[in-house]
């Protein structure tokens, strides 16, 4: 699976029966005789074999590459392609780009699924995502929902992820686009309460071994940032430091002090035109709930106050962990509205109705069917815009909304 792809480097995640002599080679598509050898960054042993992350360095920017990974007996483990980011700064206007955001994924397993139900379906949606031609993919819903029997079981968590990586319908998407994972309760802990707290460090270690994400600066979480064209995407971890305890001096938290400080510092120093925050907890949704950022009153207030006080421009939000899709426009006093797109479940069962009274929800934006979210950034250099579009499993558009660059400015 293709992981993080930058201007001159790329990461690939792989699974192998024998990782003792893994060989990885990539070549520019316009110069197949040129061979670049990759090196392993990490290998993790498990009952199903070995999983690992390797990287290619000293690549050329804006170039398409094909890659092949083989074992010592020349057995092909994986193969695919990727394209490095363009080197546009001080050279050309920022390039247009799109990325896909995917919600909860559920690959059926009758042995552990609830009886008399088929939770997952419409797996043709993976091909619909690929055909929409995203530059990269963000998996907010994780690789594959955990079942209750999987909680705390290292082998089970890895096995669920491998089920996705081996799914024929997803193979082309995984091996031809950069893929980024987001820490989620459904794929790291399997629960939305505090019963997993004793195993979060172990879950985070497993998560990092299953995704070839960029390395983040905050060591208490699996957070990181992606720079692409004139946007910077801040991917948060709402699992590792999560606590719903509200007693005495303890207050509910989703991010933890270290991660929140990292985010505030990164937003403050970012020079990107668009600053997109991704988290598996809705931030703009005003409903008080343990599943929304409103539950962490102090953390949410600290972030909101910072955005207004420091006049941070270009902020947009993407929030997962909902059994439906919705588009929120949060009105703020003294600042521009915050727009937040929540992807619908990808292959998991969506809610048939939405009971939560989000009064900032944009009319007609409720998505109660399997779908994926496309985010497009395009336009002239000084008139850029971001368009959010929801597509169903057949690739047909359901809802779309565009936010212009000048709608995300701070005026004195």
C-alpha positions in Angstrom: 0.0 0.0 0.0 1.3 3.5 -0.9 1.7 5.7 2.2 3.0 9.2 2.6 4.4 10.7 -0.7 6.3 14.0 -0.6 8.3 15.9 -3.2 11.4 13.6 -3.1 10.4 10.6 -1.0 7.7 8.0 -0.7 6.7 5.4 1.9 5.2 2.0 1.2 3.5 -0.3 3.7 3.8 -4.1 3.0 2.9 -7.5 4.4 5.1 -10.5 3.9 5.5 -14.1 5.0 9.3 -13.6 5.2 10.7 -10.1 5.5 14.3 -11.3 6.1 15.3 -10.4 2.5 12.7 -7.9 1.2 13.8 -6.1 -2.0 12.0 -2.9 -3.1 12.7 -1.1 -6.4 11.0 1.8 -8.0 11.5 3.4 -11.5 10.3 6.6 -13.2 7.6 5.6 -15.6 9.3 7.7 -18.3 12.7 6.0 -17.6 12.0 2.3 -16.6 15.7 1.5 -16.9 16.5 3.7 -13.9 16.3 1.7 -10.6 16.0 3.2 -7.2 16.3 0.8 -4.3 14.2 1.3 -1.2 15.1 0.6 2.4 13.1 -0.8 5.3 12.2 1.7 8.1 10.5 -0.9 10.3 9.4 -4.5 10.4 6.8 -5.8 12.9 6.3 -9.6 13.4 2.9 -11.0 14.0 1.1 -14.4 13.9 0.1 -13.8 10.2 3.7 -13.0 9.1 5.4 -9.7 8.9 4.3 -6.1 8.2 6.6 -3.3 7.6 7.2 0.2 6.2 9.9 1.0 3.6 10.9 4.2 1.9 12.3 5.5 -1.4 14.5 8.6 -1.2 16.2 11.0 -3.6 13.2 10.9 -6.0 12.4 13.7 -8.5 9.5 16.0 -7.7 6.4 15.8 -9.9 7.3 12.4 -11.3 5.3 9.2 -11.7 7.0 6.0 -10.4 6.1 2.3 -10.5 7.3 0.1 -7.7 7.7 -3.6 -7.0 8.4 -5.3 -3.6 9.8 -8.9 -3.7 10.9 -11.6 -1.2 14.2 -13.5 -1.3 12.8 -16.1 -3.7 11.7 -13.3 -6.1 8.0 -13.7 -5.1 6.2 -10.4 -5.6 4.8 -9.1 -2.4 3.3 -5.9 -3.7 3.4 -3.6 -6.7 1.9 -0.3 -7.8 2.6 3.3 -8.6 2.7 6.8 -7.1 3.4 10.3 -8.1 5.6 12.7 -6.1 4.4 16.2 -5.3 5.2 19.1 -7.6 8.0 21.5 -6.6 6.0 24.6 -7.3 7.1 27.2 -4.7 8.7 30.3 -6.3 8.2 28.6 -9.7 4.5 28.3 -10.6 1.1 29.0 -9.1 0.0 26.4 -6.6 -1.3 23.2 -8.4 -4.9 22.2 -8.2 -5.5 18.9 -6.4 -8.2 16.7 -4.9 -8.3 14.2 -2.1 -10.8 11.7 -0.9 -12.0 11.3 2.7 -13.3 7.9 3.7 -15.6 7.1 6.6 -16.2 3.8 8.5 -15.2 0.6 6.7 -16.7 -2.8 7.6 -15.6 -6.0 6.0 -18.1 -8.7 7.0 -17.1 -11.6 9.2 -20.1 -13.7 10.1 -18.3 -15.3 13.0 -17.9 -12.1 14.9 -20.5 -9.8 13.4 -23.9 -9.3 15.2 -26.3 -12.0 14.3 -29.1 -11.6 11.7 -27.4 -8.5 10.2 -25.0 -7.8 7.3 -23.2 -4.6 8.5 -20.9 -4.1 5.5 -21.7 -3.7 1.8 -21.4 -1.9 -1.5 -17.7 -2.6 -1.8 -17.8 -1.3 -5.4 -17.4 2.1 -3.7 -13.6 1.6 -3.6 -13.4 1.6 -7.4 -15.7 4.7 -7.5 -13.2 6.4 -5.2 -10.3 5.5 -7.5 -12.1 6.6 -10.6 -12.7 10.0 -9.0 -8.9 10.3 -9.4 -7.8 11.7 -6.0 -4.2 12.7 -5.4 -4.4 11.0 -2.0 -6.8 9.3 0.4 -7.5 10.0 4.1 -9.1 7.1 6.0 -10.9 8.7 8.9 -12.8 5.5 9.6 -9.8 3.3 9.8 -9.0 0.2 7.8 -11.8 -2.1 9.2 -14.1 -1.7 12.2 -13.1 -3.8 15.2 -15.6 -6.2 16.8 -16.1 -6.3 20.5 -14.1 -9.6 20.7 -11.1 -7.8 19.1 -10.7 -5.2 21.8 -7.2 -5.3 23.3 -6.1 -8.2 21.1 -3.1 -7.2 19.1 -3.4 -10.0 16.6 -7.0 -9.3 16.0 -6.4 -5.5 15.3 -3.7 -6.4 12.8 -5.8 -9.1 11.2 -8.8 -6.7 10.7 -6.5 -4.2 8.9 -5.0 -7.0 6.7 -8.6 -7.9 5.7 -8.8 -4.5 4.0 -5.3 -4.7 2.4 -6.3 -8.1 0.8 -9.7 -7.0 -0.4 -9.7 -7.2 -4.2 -12.1 -4.3 -4.6 -9.7 -2.0 -2.7 -6.4 -3.2 -4.1 -6.0 -0.7 -7.0 -6.9 2.2 -4.8 -4.4 1.2 -2.1 -1.6 0.6 -4.5 -1.9 3.7 -6.7 -2.7 6.5 -4.4 -1.0 7.9 -1.2 -3.0 6.6 1.8 -3.1 8.3 5.2 -4.7 6.8 8.4 -6.4 8.6 11.1 -6.6 7.3 14.7 -10.1 6.2 15.4 -12.0 4.5 18.2 -13.5 2.0 15.7 -10.1 0.7 14.5 -7.8 1.3 17.5 -10.0 0.7 20.6 -13.4 -0.6 19.3 -15.3 1.4 22.0 -16.2 4.9 22.8 -15.7 4.7 26.6 -12.7 4.7 28.8 -12.4 0.9 29.1 -9.5 0.9 26.6 -7.4 3.4 28.5 -4.9 0.8 29.8 -4.1 -0.3 26.3 -4.0 3.0 24.3 -0.1 3.1 24.1 -0.1 -0.4 22.7 -3.0 0.5 20.3 -1.0 3.6 19.1 2.1 1.4 18.5 0.0 -1.0 16.4 -1.7 1.9 14.5 1.7 3.4 13.6 2.9 0.0 12.3 -0.2 -0.3 10.1 0.0 3.0 8.3 3.0 4.7 6.5 2.1 8.1 7.8 4.4 11.1 8.2 6.1 11.2 11.6 4.5 13.6 14.0 6.2 15.9 16.5 3.8 15.1 19.4 5.0 11.9 21.1 1.8 11.4 23.1 -0.3 10.8 20.0 -0.4 9.6 16.5 -1.0 13.1 15.1 0.9 14.5 12.1 0.7 17.1 9.3 0.5 16.8 5.5 1.7 19.6 3.3 0.2 19.6 -0.2 0.3 22.5 -2.7 -1.1 25.6 -0.8 -2.8 23.6 1.9 -1.6 22.0 5.1 -3.6 19.2 6.7 -3.4 18.6 10.5 -4.4 15.1 11.3 -5.3 14.6 15.0 -5.5 11.6 17.3 -8.6 11.7 19.5 -8.0 8.3 21.0 -4.6 8.2 22.7 -5.3 10.9 25.3 -9.1 10.6 25.4 -10.9 10.6 28.8 -14.5 11.2 29.5 -13.9 11.5 33.3 -15.5 14.6 34.8 -14.8 14.6 38.5 -12.9 16.9 40.8 -10.0 18.4 38.9 -10.3 15.9 36.0 -12.2 17.2 33.0 -13.0 15.4 29.7 -10.3 15.6 27.1 -9.9 14.4 23.6 -6.4 15.6 22.6 -4.4 16.1 25.7 -2.3 19.1 26.6 0.8 18.2 24.5 -1.2 17.5 21.3 -3.3 20.6 21.7 -0.2 22.7 22.1 1.3 21.2 19.0 -1.8 22.0 17.0 -2.0 25.6 18.2 1.7 26.1 17.5 1.5 24.5 14.1 -1.5 26.5 13.1 0.2 29.7 14.3 3.3 29.1 12.2 1.7 27.7 9.1 1.9 29.8 5.9 -0.5 27.6 4.0 -3.5 29.3 2.4 -5.8 26.6 3.7 -5.4 24.9 7.1 -7.5 21.8 7.2 -8.0 20.1 10.6 -8.9 16.4 10.5 -10.2 14.6 13.6 -12.6 11.7 14.3 -14.6 14.0 16.6 -16.7 16.8 15.2 -15.4 20.2 16.3 -18.1 22.6 14.9 -21.1 20.4 15.8 -22.7 22.3 18.8 -24.6 19.4 20.3 -23.2 18.4 23.8 -22.3 14.8 23.5 -19.5 12.4 24.5 -19.0 11.9 20.7 -18.5 15.6 19.9 -15.7 18.0 20.9 -18.2 20.0 22.9 -17.7 17.3 25.6 -14.1 18.5 26.1 -15.3 22.0 27.1 -11.9 23.4 28.1 -10.0 22.0 25.1 -12.6 23.2 22.6 -12.7 26.7 24.2 -8.9 26.9 24.1 -8.8 26.1 20.4 -11.7 28.4 19.5 -10.3 31.3 21.5 -6.9 30.8 19.9 -8.3 30.9 16.3 -10.1 34.2 17.0 -7.4 35.9 19.1 -4.6 35.1 16.7 -6.8 35.7 13.6 -5.9 32.4 12.0 -7.1 32.4 8.4 -8.1 29.6 6.0 -9.3 27.1 8.6 -11.5 24.2 7.5 -12.6 21.1 9.4 -13.1 17.5 8.5 -14.7 15.2 11.2 -15.2 11.5 11.2 -16.9 9.0 13.5 -20.5 9.7 12.5 -22.8 6.9 11.2 -24.0 9.5 8.6 -22.6 12.4 6.7 -23.3 16.1 7.2 -21.9 19.5 6.4 -21.8 22.1 9.2 -21.5 25.9 9.0 -20.6 27.1 12.5 -21.3 30.9 13.0 -18.7 32.6 15.2 -18.8 36.1 16.8 -16.1 38.3 15.4 -14.8 35.7 13.0 -15.6 34.0 9.7 -17.8 30.8 9.9 -16.1 27.4 10.4 -17.1 24.9 7.8 -16.9 21.2 8.8 -17.5 18.2 6.5 -18.3 14.8 8.1 -17.9 11.9 5.8 -20.7 9.2 5.7 -19.8 5.6 6.4 -17.9 4.1 3.5 -19.0 0.5 3.6 -20.3 0.2 7.1 -24.1 0.4 7.8 -25.3 4.1 7.9 -28.0 5.4 10.2 -31.4 5.4 8.6 -32.2 8.8 10.3 -30.3 11.6 12.1 -31.6 12.3 15.6 -28.9 14.7 16.6 -30.1 18.3 16.4 -27.1 20.0 14.9 -28.6 23.5 14.2 -25.5 24.5 12.3 -26.1 21.7 9.7 -26.5 23.0 6.2 -29.9 22.2 4.7 -29.9 19.1 2.4 -26.5 18.0 3.5 -27.6 15.0 5.6 -26.2 11.8 4.0 -27.9 8.6 5.2 -26.3 6.2 2.7 -22.9 4.9 2.0 -20.7 7.6 0.4 -17.3 9.1 0.2 -16.2 12.7 0.5 -14.1 14.5 -2.2 -12.2 17.7 -1.3 -11.1 19.7 -4.3 -8.7 22.7 -4.0 -8.5 24.8 -7.2 -8.7 28.2 -8.8 -6.5 31.1 -9.8 -3.5 31.9 -7.5 -5.3 34.7 -5.7 -8.8 33.3 -6.0 -8.5 29.8 -4.7 -11.5 27.7 -3.4 -12.2 24.4 -1.7 -15.2 22.3 -2.9 -16.6 19.5 -0.7 -18.6 16.9 -2.7 -20.3 13.7 -1.4 -20.5 10.8 -3.9 -22.5 7.6 -3.4 -21.2 4.1 -4.0 -21.7 4.4 -7.7 -19.8 7.6 -8.0 -22.8 9.8 -8.4 -22.7 13.2 -6.6 -25.2 13.7 -3.7 -24.3 17.1 -2.2 -21.7 19.8 -3.0 -20.6 23.1 -1.5 -17.8 25.5 -2.3 -15.9 27.8 0.1 -13.9 30.6 -1.5 -10.6 31.8 -0.2 -12.0 35.2 0.7 -14.7 33.7 2.9 -12.0 32.4 5.3 -10.2 35.8 5.9 -10.0 38.0 9.0 -10.9 41.6 8.5 -10.2 44.3 11.1 
